[in-house]
């Protein structure tokens, strides 16, 4: 009997301990659940803050994929960036391959000296204020067409090293480097206030002071409105034709060294009528560049006529100012001074001599 009572007491004691353990485990689980819930709430709040920040942040600029162009017309371009890139490279997509659109000008034929029956070298002026000469002055809009003025085409090609035969004069004796041309078309003049500031600072100016006190005068493409060309008219007796071969081309513009300068009488030294030769280019060396430079056509912006086509076809208006068979050194204004009408008459007389050369060809 005692053993039975002892067993019942032991079992009841074990049951009480088991209930206490269950309650403790439930409390721990509840605490753990609360902790996890608080962490989840904190993470949700952080995510909400990040989303708000991203919503008010500056949106990133999407990258435009560059796709090879399959047409040189802006009407078929997928993006302006890719169109400009591949147009400058002169590449076009045909099928699965890239093909160059660069043109190679037709080479001049070889001329034997004995085949030249008669010749005359003339120097001419192209005034781009004349309506027929405006394609040499027009500049591009940047995307629809790639037209640039003839001066800008030559200037950029000289700086890029694509044109190397650049000279100081029409006789092609003194070469000019791109740095020498830059010095010729650009001049920096310091104002009196800049001189005083330099003296006050021991001969040193800050970058801000240089921008404020140094005036930069530069001959730009919009001020280059006159071109010079040098060429030869000759009779090729093999073909029984009179032909023209362009030898050199020059750009004329105002002299930056006289801009902003005043004489003792207080009058400016620079004059709108005074122009200098900026550089002379030996034309055969510039043909490839000019053959791939499209000239402006006011009747059709999509035309592909090049400067090389215009110049070789003589699609321009000129005035002859010098010839190799004239009086003195051949410059008309030197042997007919102070007579504009007489100078124009002499220019027309030289043109008549050139036409007479062709008429006389059949007498030989």
MARZA-626037 format. One line per field, with one value per residue: residue in three letters; x, y, z negated of N, C-alpha, C in turn. Coordinates in steps of 0.1 Angstrom, whole numbers. Example, Ala and Ser with C-alpha at 12.3 -4.5 7.8 and 13.67 -1.06 7.14 Angstrom:
2
aa	c(Ala, Ser) .
nX	c(132, 128) .
nY	c(-57, -22) .
nZ	c(-78, -71) .
caX	c(123, 137) .
caY	c(-45, -11) .
caZ	c(-78, -71) .
cX	c(132, 129) .
cY	c(-33, 0) .
cZ	c(-78, -79) .
***
This chain:
364
aa	c(Unk, Unk, Unk, Unk, Unk, Unk, Unk, Unk, Unk, Unk, Unk, Unk, Unk, Unk, Unk, Unk, Unk, Unk, Unk, Unk, Unk, Unk, Unk, Unk, Unk, Unk, Unk, Unk, Unk, Unk, Unk, Unk, Unk, Unk, Unk, Unk, Unk, Unk, Unk, Unk, Unk, Unk, Unk, Unk, Unk, Unk, Unk, Unk, Unk, Unk, Unk, Unk, Unk, Unk, Unk, Unk, Unk, Unk, Unk, Unk, Unk, Unk, Unk, Unk, Unk, Unk, Unk, Unk, Unk, Unk, Unk, Unk, Unk, Unk, Unk, Unk, Unk, Unk, Unk, Unk, Unk, Unk, Unk, Unk, Unk, Unk, Unk, Unk, Unk, Unk, Unk, Unk, Unk, Unk, Unk, Unk, Unk, Unk, Unk, Unk, Unk, Unk, Unk, Unk, Unk, Unk, Unk, Unk, Unk, Unk, Unk, Unk, Unk, Unk, Unk, Unk, Unk, Unk, Unk, Unk, Unk, Unk, Unk, Unk, Unk, Unk, Unk, Unk, Unk, Unk, Unk, Unk, Unk, Unk, Unk, Unk, Unk, Unk, Unk, Unk, Unk, Unk, Unk, Unk, Unk, Unk, Unk, Unk, Unk, Unk, Unk, Unk, Unk, Unk, Unk, Unk, Unk, Unk, Unk, Unk, Unk, Unk, Unk, Unk, Unk, Unk, Unk, Unk, Unk, Unk, Unk, Unk, Unk, Unk, Unk, Unk, Unk, Unk, Unk, Unk, Unk, Unk, Unk, Unk, Unk, Unk, Unk, Unk, Unk, Unk, Unk, Unk, Unk, Unk, Unk, Unk, Unk, Unk, Unk, Unk, Unk, Unk, Unk, Unk, Unk, Unk, Unk, Unk, Unk, Unk, Unk, Unk, Unk, Unk, Unk, Unk, Unk, Unk, Unk, Unk, Unk, Unk, Unk, Unk, Unk, Unk, Unk, Unk, Unk, Unk, Unk, Unk, Unk, Unk, Unk, Unk, Unk, Unk, Unk, Unk, Unk, Unk, Unk, Unk, Unk, Unk, Unk, Unk, Unk, Unk, Unk, Unk, Unk, Unk, Unk, Unk, Unk, Unk, Unk, Unk, Unk, Unk, Unk, Unk, Unk, Unk, Unk, Unk, Unk, Unk, Unk, Unk, Unk, Unk, Unk, Unk, Unk, Unk, Unk, Unk, Unk, Unk, Unk, Unk, Unk, Unk, Unk, Unk, Unk, Unk, Unk, Unk, Unk, Unk, Unk, Unk, Unk, Unk, Unk, Unk, Unk, Unk, Unk, Unk, Unk, Unk, Unk, Unk, Unk, Unk, Unk, Unk, Unk, Unk, Unk, Unk, Unk, Unk, Unk, Unk, Unk, Unk, Unk, Unk, Unk, Unk, Unk, Unk, Unk, Unk, Unk, Unk, Unk, Unk, Unk, Unk, Unk, Unk, Unk, Unk, Unk, Unk, Unk, Unk, Unk, Unk, Unk, Unk, Unk, Unk, Unk, Unk, Unk, Unk, Unk, Unk, Unk, Unk, Unk, Unk, Unk, Unk, Unk, Unk) .
nX	c(8, 19, 39, 24, 12, 35, 44, 23, 26, 51, 47, 28, 44, 63, 46, 38, 63, 67, 46, 54, 78, 67, 52, 74, 88, 68, 67, 93, 92, 72, 85, 106, 92, 81, 105, 115, 94, 96, 121, 114, 95, 112, 130, 111, 104, 128, 131, 109, 118, 141, 128, 114, 135, 147, 126, 125, 150, 174, 166, 185, 203, 194, 214, 222, 220, 245, 240, 251, 248, 227, 222, 229, 213, 195, 169, 166, 180, 187, 195, 208, 234, 247, 244, 259, 285, 291, 288, 309, 330, 327, 314, 291, 264, 260, 242, 256, 281, 304, 309, 330, 323, 339, 352, 374, 391, 391, 421, 444, 454, 485, 507, 527, 554, 560, 535, 520, 507, 502, 500, 487, 491, 470, 458, 431, 402, 378, 348, 328, 305, 291, 263, 264, 286, 281, 278, 305, 307, 288, 277, 273, 242, 245, 233, 212, 225, 260, 274, 301, 319, 343, 367, 366, 367, 392, 408, 403, 412, 439, 447, 442, 461, 455, 459, 489, 505, 510, 515, 532, 530, 520, 538, 546, 569, 577, 569, 541, 533, 507, 507, 519, 499, 478, 489, 488, 462, 451, 452, 463, 456, 466, 449, 452, 445, 450, 478, 485, 476, 493, 518, 514, 512, 537, 543, 526, 495, 463, 442, 415, 420, 433, 413, 397, 413, 427, 422, 410, 415, 404, 404, 377, 355, 332, 342, 358, 356, 366, 383, 413, 425, 448, 457, 462, 456, 457, 466, 461, 476, 473, 447, 435, 423, 414, 423, 419, 438, 438, 460, 466, 451, 438, 429, 415, 415, 406, 433, 444, 463, 461, 437, 418, 437, 450, 460, 484, 467, 444, 426, 413, 436, 429, 411, 381, 384, 410, 427, 444, 465, 458, 468, 483, 473, 485, 468, 464, 471, 450, 428, 416, 404, 386, 370, 355, 340, 310, 293, 273, 239, 214, 191, 187, 191, 200, 219, 249, 271, 305, 332, 354, 343, 329, 350, 368, 350, 347, 326, 319, 321, 346, 372, 399, 430, 457, 482, 505, 516, 513, 520, 548, 549, 528, 505, 474, 465, 488, 500, 480, 471, 449, 425, 396, 378, 394, 409, 391, 384, 409, 410, 389, 399, 421, 406, 395, 418, 423, 402, 408, 430, 419, 406, 427, 439, 432, 446, 472) .
nY	c(-12, 12, 15, 19, 44, 59, 58, 71, 97, 104, 103, 124, 146, 146, 153, 179, 193, 189, 205, 230, 233, 233, 258, 276, 272, 281, 308, 316, 312, 330, 354, 353, 354, 380, 394, 388, 398, 425, 431, 426, 446, 468, 464, 466, 493, 505, 498, 512, 538, 538, 534, 558, 577, 569, 575, 603, 609, 619, 607, 582, 586, 569, 546, 550, 526, 521, 516, 503, 523, 520, 536, 568, 588, 610, 603, 576, 570, 554, 566, 598, 599, 575, 579, 602, 593, 571, 583, 602, 584, 574, 550, 523, 501, 471, 444, 419, 431, 459, 487, 509, 543, 561, 582, 580, 604, 608, 603, 627, 628, 619, 643, 650, 672, 680, 677, 699, 724, 752, 774, 791, 806, 816, 837, 839, 854, 844, 856, 852, 865, 867, 853, 828, 817, 810, 783, 777, 790, 783, 768, 738, 724, 705, 680, 671, 677, 677, 698, 721, 752, 759, 769, 760, 733, 729, 740, 723, 698, 704, 707, 681, 667, 656, 671, 680, 695, 725, 760, 791, 810, 818, 806, 783, 778, 782, 762, 757, 750, 735, 748, 772, 783, 786, 806, 826, 832, 839, 861, 875, 901, 921, 941, 975, 975, 949, 949, 965, 950, 928, 939, 946, 921, 909, 902, 880, 865, 854, 826, 835, 863, 864, 857, 879, 902, 897, 901, 882, 879, 866, 850, 838, 813, 826, 851, 847, 853, 854, 837, 825, 812, 793, 784, 766, 771, 751, 737, 706, 688, 661, 654, 674, 695, 722, 725, 728, 730, 729, 744, 755, 767, 793, 808, 838, 863, 887, 904, 892, 904, 931, 937, 953, 972, 1005, 1034, 1062, 1084, 1076, 1061, 1029, 1002, 981, 972, 966, 961, 952, 923, 893, 866, 836, 810, 788, 761, 733, 721, 694, 678, 681, 670, 645, 649, 670, 657, 641, 658, 673, 697, 726, 726, 745, 737, 711, 694, 669, 663, 650, 664, 673, 694, 691, 683, 707, 726, 715, 714, 741, 756, 783, 818, 842, 866, 876, 884, 883, 873, 852, 863, 890, 926, 940, 925, 910, 914, 929, 952, 965, 973, 987, 1010, 1024, 1025, 1011, 1004, 1001, 980, 959, 957, 948, 923, 911, 911, 894, 870, 869, 864, 838, 824, 829, 813, 788, 790, 795, 771, 754, 763, 754) .
nZ	c(0, -8, 11, 34, 29, 29, 55, 68, 58, 69, 97, 100, 92, 113, 134, 128, 132, 159, 170, 162, 177, 203, 203, 200, 225, 243, 236, 243, 271, 278, 272, 290, 314, 313, 314, 340, 355, 349, 362, 388, 393, 391, 413, 433, 430, 437, 464, 474, 471, 487, 512, 514, 515, 539, 556, 557, 565, 592, 623, 640, 671, 699, 717, 750, 775, 799, 832, 863, 892, 921, 941, 955, 949, 927, 923, 920, 897, 866, 842, 834, 824, 833, 860, 865, 858, 875, 899, 899, 898, 923, 929, 938, 933, 950, 955, 935, 931, 929, 950, 966, 974, 985, 1010, 1038, 1056, 1092, 1108, 1121, 1155, 1169, 1182, 1209, 1214, 1240, 1251, 1245, 1261, 1259, 1231, 1201, 1171, 1145, 1119, 1097, 1081, 1059, 1049, 1022, 1016, 1038, 1054, 1068, 1058, 1032, 1022, 1014, 990, 972, 941, 921, 907, 888, 884, 904, 928, 938, 946, 948, 948, 974, 965, 938, 942, 953, 933, 910, 921, 924, 897, 888, 901, 926, 948, 960, 977, 973, 977, 974, 994, 1028, 1045, 1034, 1017, 990, 963, 941, 908, 888, 863, 870, 886, 868, 852, 870, 875, 851, 824, 794, 772, 746, 722, 709, 683, 676, 679, 657, 636, 639, 633, 607, 595, 596, 623, 628, 637, 627, 638, 640, 642, 666, 684, 681, 687, 711, 745, 771, 805, 835, 867, 881, 896, 906, 913, 934, 965, 990, 1015, 1031, 1062, 1080, 1112, 1143, 1177, 1205, 1237, 1248, 1271, 1278, 1273, 1285, 1272, 1250, 1217, 1181, 1152, 1118, 1095, 1070, 1039, 1019, 987, 977, 952, 926, 909, 878, 862, 864, 854, 829, 825, 824, 841, 840, 844, 833, 847, 858, 867, 882, 911, 929, 956, 959, 964, 958, 970, 956, 958, 983, 1002, 1018, 1044, 1056, 1034, 1017, 1028, 1022, 997, 1003, 1022, 1006, 991, 989, 1008, 1004, 1015, 1025, 1038, 1034, 1005, 1000, 1019, 1033, 1043, 1045, 1032, 1047, 1072, 1078, 1081, 1100, 1122, 1125, 1115, 1106, 1100, 1110, 1107, 1126, 1113, 1118, 1141, 1159, 1181, 1180, 1177, 1159, 1127, 1132, 1117, 1119, 1106, 1101, 1125, 1136, 1118, 1093, 1108, 1111, 1130, 1152, 1143, 1142, 1169, 1179, 1167, 1180, 1206, 1204, 1200, 1225, 1240, 1232, 1243, 1269, 1273, 1275, 1299, 1316, 1316, 1337, 1358, 1358) .
caX	c(0, 28, 46, 15, 11, 48, 45, 14, 32, 63, 41, 22, 55, 68, 36, 39, 75, 65, 37, 62, 87, 59, 50, 86, 90, 59, 71, 104, 87, 65, 95, 113, 83, 81, 118, 115, 84, 102, 131, 107, 90, 123, 134, 101, 105, 140, 127, 100, 126, 149, 119, 111, 147, 148, 115, 128, 163, 174, 167, 197, 201, 196, 225, 216, 228, 249, 238, 256, 238, 226, 219, 236, 202, 190, 156, 167, 189, 181, 199, 217, 248, 253, 244, 271, 297, 294, 290, 323, 339, 325, 310, 277, 262, 254, 241, 263, 294, 305, 315, 334, 317, 349, 354, 387, 389, 397, 434, 447, 462, 499, 508, 540, 557, 559, 521, 514, 509, 502, 495, 487, 488, 462, 453, 417, 396, 364, 341, 317, 293, 284, 253, 268, 297, 277, 281, 318, 307, 277, 281, 263, 233, 250, 227, 206, 236, 273, 281, 309, 325, 355, 378, 366, 371, 407, 414, 402, 421, 453, 450, 441, 472, 451, 465, 503, 512, 505, 526, 530, 528, 515, 549, 548, 583, 578, 559, 535, 528, 494, 509, 521, 486, 471, 495, 485, 447, 447, 461, 459, 461, 463, 444, 460, 442, 458, 492, 487, 474, 505, 529, 511, 513, 550, 543, 518, 481, 456, 434, 404, 425, 437, 401, 392, 421, 432, 412, 414, 410, 406, 398, 368, 350, 323, 348, 366, 346, 373, 393, 422, 429, 459, 455, 468, 449, 467, 461, 467, 475, 470, 433, 431, 414, 420, 419, 422, 443, 439, 472, 466, 439, 442, 419, 418, 407, 412, 446, 441, 474, 457, 424, 419, 449, 447, 472, 486, 455, 432, 418, 417, 445, 422, 401, 373, 388, 423, 427, 457, 465, 460, 476, 481, 472, 487, 455, 464, 472, 437, 417, 409, 396, 375, 361, 346, 333, 298, 291, 259, 231, 201, 180, 186, 200, 205, 228, 263, 282, 316, 340, 363, 335, 327, 363, 373, 341, 347, 312, 320, 324, 359, 378, 414, 438, 471, 485, 519, 520, 510, 530, 554, 549, 516, 493, 467, 464, 502, 503, 468, 467, 438, 415, 389, 372, 405, 414, 381, 386, 420, 406, 381, 408, 428, 397, 394, 430, 422, 393, 414, 439, 412, 403, 439, 444, 430, 455, 485) .
caY	c(0, 24, 16, 24, 58, 66, 59, 81, 110, 106, 106, 137, 155, 147, 160, 193, 197, 189, 216, 242, 234, 237, 272, 283, 271, 289, 322, 319, 313, 343, 365, 351, 358, 394, 400, 386, 408, 439, 432, 426, 459, 477, 462, 472, 508, 509, 496, 523, 550, 537, 537, 573, 584, 566, 582, 617, 611, 622, 595, 580, 588, 556, 545, 548, 517, 525, 507, 507, 528, 513, 547, 581, 598, 611, 598, 562, 568, 549, 576, 608, 596, 565, 584, 611, 585, 563, 592, 607, 573, 570, 536, 520, 487, 464, 430, 417, 437, 473, 491, 523, 552, 571, 583, 583, 612, 604, 609, 635, 621, 623, 652, 653, 686, 682, 677, 712, 733, 765, 775, 804, 805, 828, 838, 844, 857, 839, 864, 843, 873, 864, 842, 816, 812, 807, 769, 776, 797, 777, 759, 727, 725, 696, 666, 668, 677, 678, 709, 731, 761, 754, 773, 752, 719, 729, 742, 711, 688, 707, 704, 667, 661, 650, 679, 683, 705, 739, 769, 805, 819, 812, 799, 770, 777, 781, 754, 762, 740, 739, 758, 786, 788, 790, 819, 836, 835, 842, 871, 878, 914, 924, 955, 983, 970, 936, 952, 970, 939, 920, 946, 945, 907, 904, 896, 868, 867, 842, 822, 844, 876, 862, 857, 892, 912, 894, 900, 872, 882, 854, 850, 826, 809, 835, 862, 843, 854, 855, 827, 827, 800, 794, 773, 767, 768, 746, 730, 693, 685, 647, 653, 686, 702, 731, 720, 736, 723, 737, 741, 759, 774, 800, 815, 852, 868, 898, 901, 894, 912, 945, 938, 959, 981, 1018, 1042, 1075, 1093, 1070, 1053, 1015, 998, 970, 977, 955, 958, 947, 909, 886, 852, 828, 799, 783, 747, 727, 715, 679, 671, 683, 664, 634, 655, 677, 648, 635, 669, 676, 711, 730, 728, 750, 731, 697, 692, 655, 660, 646, 670, 676, 706, 687, 684, 721, 733, 710, 718, 756, 761, 795, 831, 847, 878, 874, 896, 882, 863, 851, 870, 904, 935, 940, 911, 903, 918, 939, 965, 971, 981, 996, 1014, 1034, 1025, 999, 1000, 996, 966, 949, 955, 940, 910, 905, 910, 881, 859, 868, 857, 823, 819, 829, 802, 776, 793, 794, 757, 747, 769, 747) .
caZ	c(0, -9, 24, 44, 26, 32, 70, 73, 55, 78, 110, 99, 92, 127, 143, 125, 138, 174, 173, 161, 189, 215, 202, 203, 239, 250, 234, 252, 285, 280, 272, 303, 325, 312, 319, 355, 360, 349, 372, 401, 394, 393, 426, 442, 430, 445, 478, 478, 472, 500, 524, 515, 520, 553, 563, 558, 571, 606, 631, 648, 685, 705, 727, 764, 782, 812, 842, 876, 901, 934, 950, 951, 947, 913, 922, 917, 886, 854, 832, 839, 820, 842, 873, 867, 856, 887, 910, 898, 902, 937, 930, 939, 932, 961, 950, 923, 932, 929, 962, 966, 984, 989, 1025, 1043, 1068, 1104, 1109, 1133, 1165, 1171, 1193, 1214, 1217, 1254, 1256, 1242, 1272, 1253, 1217, 1194, 1156, 1140, 1105, 1097, 1068, 1057, 1039, 1018, 1015, 1051, 1051, 1074, 1050, 1018, 1017, 1008, 978, 964, 931, 919, 896, 877, 884, 916, 938, 932, 953, 942, 958, 980, 956, 926, 946, 955, 920, 902, 926, 921, 883, 886, 908, 938, 959, 956, 986, 970, 978, 970, 1006, 1040, 1052, 1027, 1013, 975, 957, 929, 899, 882, 853, 876, 891, 856, 848, 880, 875, 838, 817, 780, 768, 732, 720, 700, 669, 674, 676, 644, 627, 639, 626, 592, 590, 600, 636, 629, 637, 625, 650, 641, 647, 680, 692, 680, 693, 724, 756, 782, 818, 843, 880, 881, 909, 911, 918, 946, 976, 1003, 1018, 1043, 1068, 1091, 1122, 1157, 1189, 1215, 1249, 1250, 1286, 1280, 1273, 1292, 1263, 1240, 1204, 1170, 1141, 1106, 1088, 1056, 1034, 1006, 980, 973, 941, 919, 901, 864, 856, 864, 847, 816, 824, 828, 845, 832, 846, 826, 856, 857, 878, 890, 921, 935, 969, 959, 962, 960, 973, 944, 962, 996, 1002, 1031, 1046, 1057, 1021, 1010, 1036, 1015, 986, 1009, 1028, 996, 984, 996, 1009, 1002, 1027, 1020, 1044, 1029, 994, 1000, 1030, 1029, 1051, 1036, 1035, 1058, 1084, 1082, 1085, 1113, 1132, 1125, 1112, 1097, 1107, 1105, 1114, 1127, 1108, 1121, 1151, 1161, 1193, 1179, 1175, 1145, 1121, 1136, 1109, 1127, 1099, 1101, 1137, 1138, 1104, 1090, 1118, 1109, 1143, 1161, 1139, 1146, 1184, 1181, 1164, 1191, 1217, 1202, 1203, 1240, 1245, 1230, 1253, 1282, 1273, 1281, 1313, 1324, 1316, 1350, 1368, 1357) .
cX	c(9, 35, 37, 13, 24, 49, 35, 20, 43, 57, 35, 33, 61, 59, 36, 52, 74, 56, 45, 71, 79, 56, 62, 89, 81, 62, 83, 101, 80, 75, 103, 105, 82, 94, 119, 105, 90, 113, 125, 101, 101, 128, 124, 101, 117, 138, 118, 108, 135, 140, 116, 123, 149, 138, 118, 142, 163, 175, 179, 194, 204, 207, 218, 225, 232, 248, 244, 245, 238, 222, 225, 225, 197, 176, 155, 176, 181, 184, 208, 231, 254, 254, 257, 284, 300, 295, 304, 333, 338, 322, 295, 275, 254, 253, 247, 277, 293, 314, 318, 327, 326, 351, 369, 386, 396, 410, 435, 456, 476, 500, 523, 542, 556, 545, 514, 517, 510, 496, 495, 483, 481, 459, 440, 412, 381, 357, 329, 305, 285, 275, 257, 279, 293, 279, 295, 318, 297, 283, 269, 253, 236, 244, 221, 216, 249, 281, 289, 315, 338, 367, 378, 370, 386, 414, 414, 411, 435, 456, 450, 453, 468, 456, 478, 509, 506, 516, 522, 526, 524, 526, 552, 563, 585, 566, 554, 530, 515, 496, 512, 508, 478, 476, 491, 470, 443, 457, 455, 465, 456, 459, 454, 457, 449, 473, 495, 485, 487, 517, 526, 513, 527, 550, 535, 503, 474, 447, 422, 408, 428, 424, 395, 400, 427, 421, 418, 407, 414, 398, 390, 362, 340, 329, 357, 356, 353, 383, 401, 424, 440, 458, 461, 458, 460, 460, 468, 465, 472, 454, 427, 420, 421, 414, 424, 427, 445, 451, 472, 454, 443, 429, 424, 409, 413, 424, 443, 451, 470, 444, 426, 430, 445, 460, 473, 474, 443, 423, 423, 426, 438, 412, 394, 378, 402, 423, 441, 455, 468, 469, 473, 482, 475, 475, 455, 465, 459, 425, 409, 399, 384, 366, 352, 340, 322, 296, 276, 251, 217, 189, 177, 196, 206, 215, 242, 274, 293, 323, 349, 356, 333, 339, 368, 363, 340, 333, 313, 323, 337, 362, 393, 421, 453, 472, 500, 524, 516, 522, 535, 554, 536, 503, 487, 468, 477, 504, 491, 464, 456, 428, 407, 383, 382, 409, 404, 382, 398, 418, 398, 389, 416, 419, 395, 406, 429, 413, 399, 424, 432, 409, 415, 444, 442, 439, 469, 485) .
cY	c(12, 26, 22, 39, 66, 68, 70, 95, 113, 110, 120, 148, 157, 154, 175, 199, 199, 201, 229, 244, 238, 252, 280, 283, 280, 304, 325, 320, 326, 354, 365, 357, 373, 400, 399, 396, 422, 441, 433, 440, 469, 476, 468, 487, 513, 508, 507, 536, 550, 540, 551, 580, 581, 573, 596, 619, 613, 609, 594, 581, 574, 556, 542, 538, 522, 514, 511, 512, 521, 523, 560, 592, 598, 605, 583, 559, 563, 559, 586, 605, 586, 570, 593, 603, 578, 572, 598, 597, 570, 555, 534, 505, 481, 449, 428, 423, 452, 477, 505, 531, 562, 571, 586, 591, 606, 611, 617, 627, 627, 632, 654, 667, 689, 682, 690, 721, 748, 765, 789, 801, 818, 826, 845, 845, 852, 847, 856, 851, 871, 852, 829, 809, 809, 793, 768, 783, 791, 768, 749, 731, 715, 682, 663, 667, 680, 689, 718, 740, 755, 757, 763, 737, 719, 731, 730, 700, 691, 704, 689, 660, 654, 658, 684, 694, 719, 748, 783, 814, 811, 804, 786, 768, 775, 773, 760, 750, 744, 749, 772, 792, 793, 804, 830, 841, 839, 851, 874, 892, 917, 939, 962, 978, 957, 939, 957, 959, 930, 926, 945, 931, 901, 897, 883, 872, 853, 838, 832, 858, 875, 863, 871, 903, 909, 892, 891, 876, 871, 855, 837, 824, 819, 848, 860, 842, 855, 843, 831, 813, 803, 782, 776, 763, 763, 738, 717, 688, 670, 646, 664, 693, 712, 727, 730, 727, 732, 733, 745, 767, 780, 806, 828, 857, 880, 894, 903, 903, 927, 948, 944, 968, 994, 1026, 1054, 1084, 1087, 1062, 1038, 1011, 989, 977, 965, 951, 952, 932, 904, 872, 844, 816, 795, 768, 742, 718, 700, 672, 672, 676, 654, 639, 662, 668, 641, 645, 674, 691, 714, 731, 732, 744, 717, 695, 678, 652, 657, 652, 675, 689, 703, 687, 699, 728, 728, 713, 733, 761, 772, 807, 837, 860, 875, 886, 895, 871, 863, 857, 885, 913, 935, 926, 904, 907, 930, 952, 972, 979, 989, 1001, 1024, 1036, 1012, 995, 995, 982, 956, 947, 947, 926, 903, 903, 897, 869, 857, 861, 842, 817, 819, 818, 790, 778, 791, 780, 750, 753, 762, 734) .
cZ	c(0, 5, 35, 42, 30, 47, 75, 70, 65, 92, 110, 99, 106, 136, 141, 132, 153, 178, 172, 173, 202, 215, 205, 218, 247, 248, 242, 266, 288, 280, 286, 314, 324, 317, 334, 361, 360, 359, 386, 404, 397, 407, 436, 442, 438, 460, 483, 479, 484, 512, 525, 520, 535, 562, 566, 564, 586, 614, 639, 663, 691, 716, 740, 771, 796, 822, 856, 885, 914, 944, 945, 949, 933, 912, 918, 904, 874, 842, 838, 836, 830, 856, 875, 866, 869, 899, 911, 902, 917, 939, 931, 939, 944, 958, 937, 922, 933, 942, 961, 977, 989, 1004, 1028, 1056, 1080, 1106, 1122, 1142, 1165, 1183, 1197, 1217, 1232, 1260, 1253, 1253, 1268, 1240, 1212, 1180, 1152, 1126, 1104, 1083, 1069, 1046, 1035, 1014, 1028, 1049, 1056, 1066, 1035, 1013, 1010, 994, 968, 953, 927, 908, 885, 878, 898, 928, 931, 940, 944, 952, 962, 971, 944, 930, 947, 941, 911, 908, 924, 906, 880, 893, 921, 950, 953, 964, 984, 970, 975, 982, 1018, 1048, 1045, 1023, 998, 969, 944, 921, 893, 871, 858, 881, 879, 852, 858, 879, 861, 831, 804, 776, 754, 730, 710, 686, 666, 672, 662, 634, 627, 632, 611, 587, 595, 613, 638, 628, 635, 638, 651, 646, 662, 689, 692, 688, 706, 734, 767, 795, 828, 856, 880, 894, 914, 916, 930, 957, 990, 1004, 1030, 1049, 1079, 1100, 1135, 1167, 1199, 1226, 1250, 1264, 1288, 1281, 1281, 1284, 1254, 1227, 1193, 1158, 1129, 1099, 1074, 1052, 1021, 1001, 976, 962, 935, 910, 886, 857, 856, 858, 833, 814, 830, 831, 837, 833, 839, 834, 856, 869, 887, 899, 927, 948, 970, 955, 965, 964, 961, 947, 976, 996, 1017, 1034, 1048, 1044, 1013, 1017, 1029, 1004, 992, 1017, 1019, 987, 993, 996, 1007, 1015, 1022, 1027, 1040, 1018, 993, 1012, 1025, 1038, 1041, 1041, 1047, 1072, 1088, 1087, 1098, 1125, 1134, 1124, 1102, 1106, 1101, 1113, 1114, 1122, 1111, 1132, 1153, 1173, 1192, 1177, 1161, 1139, 1123, 1128, 1116, 1119, 1098, 1114, 1142, 1124, 1104, 1101, 1118, 1122, 1152, 1156, 1143, 1162, 1187, 1178, 1175, 1204, 1216, 1204, 1218, 1246, 1243, 1240, 1267, 1284, 1279, 1295, 1322, 1325, 1330, 1361, 1368, 1363) .
***
